[in-house]
Amino acid sequence: MFFNSFLIYKEIKFIFFSYLLIDLIILKEASASFTLLLSNKYINVYDKISNLVGLIKY
């Protein structure tokens, strides 16, 4: 039972972070045309989250 719960938890975490990454990519692409709104802090946060998602997926 514990093992099944662990697998479900990992699957939910994977789905959540995958959708989060997709949303961030869409947001970055949508805001790329508005260069004044896209700050360096946002890009750094985006890169850190995408690296974190990459580590969690594998």
Buried (B, 14 or more C-beta within 10 A) or exposed (E): EEEEEEEEEEEEEEEEBEEBBEEBEEEBEEEEEEEEEBEEEBEEEBEEBBEEBEEBEE
